[in-house]
Amino acid sequence: MIQIFGTLKNFDVKTAQRWFSERRISVQFVDLKEKEMSAGEFESVVQALAREYSSRSEAIEEMIDKKSKDYASIAYLDDADKAQKLFENQLKLLKQPICRNGKDRATIGLSQKVWETWK
């Protein structure tokens, strides 16, 4: 089951939902305003992204919305603190959408080329 984490007002989230819908791929949408990721969900996304990038710290860095007005609160923290701050402030700091396919595959932002490989 593919999950999309984000908010309904985010344009990229709407684009992701439309992309999957046009291909008749069912998704579970999780509105971060109503329910943020659990610690386990967050960790599985980080681990999946860490396989894609070269390290866990790079994956965390990719997950941060650098355009967020709250970016300054996380920009200069060390890696362990960044992960904790990101988990605690998902709605304000996460880049959207986060799409997860099972526990071992995830993307951050619009990643249609990767989604095409998800069958």
Secondary structure in CASP SS format (residue, H / E / C, confidence):
PFRMAT SS
TARGET T0000
AUTHOR 0000-0000-0000
METHOD secondary structure of the structure
MODEL  1
M C 1.00
I E 1.00
Q E 1.00
I E 1.00
F E 1.00
G E 1.00
T C 1.00
L C 1.00
K C 1.00
N C 1.00
F H 1.00
D H 1.00
V H 1.00
K H 1.00
T H 1.00
A H 1.00
Q H 1.00
R H 1.00
W H 1.00
F H 1.00
S H 1.00
E H 1.00
R C 1.00
R C 1.00
I C 1.00
S C 1.00
V E 1.00
Q E 1.00
F E 1.00
V E 1.00
D E 1.00
L C 1.00
K C 1.00
E C 1.00
K C 1.00
E C 1.00
M C 1.00
S C 1.00
A H 1.00
G H 1.00
E H 1.00
F H 1.00
E H 1.00
S H 1.00
V H 1.00
V H 1.00
Q H 1.00
A H 1.00
L H 1.00
A H 1.00
R H 1.00
E H 1.00
Y C 1.00
S C 1.00
S C 1.00
R H 1.00
S H 1.00
E H 1.00
A H 1.00
I H 1.00
E H 1.00
E H 1.00
M H 1.00
I E 1.00
D C 1.00
K C 1.00
K C 1.00
S C 1.00
K C 1.00
D C 1.00
Y C 1.00
A H 1.00
S H 1.00
I H 1.00
A H 1.00
Y C 1.00
L C 1.00
D C 1.00
D H 1.00
A H 1.00
D H 1.00
K H 1.00
A H 1.00
Q H 1.00
K H 1.00
L H 1.00
F H 1.00
E H 1.00
N C 1.00
Q H 1.00
L H 1.00
K H 1.00
L H 1.00
L E 1.00
K C 1.00
Q C 1.00
P C 1.00
I E 1.00
C E 1.00
R E 1.00
N E 1.00
G C 1.00
K C 1.00
D C 1.00
R E 1.00
A E 1.00
T E 1.00
I E 1.00
G C 1.00
L C 1.00
S C 1.00
Q H 1.00
K H 1.00
V H 1.00
W H 1.00
E C 1.00
T C 1.00
W C 1.00
K C 1.00
END
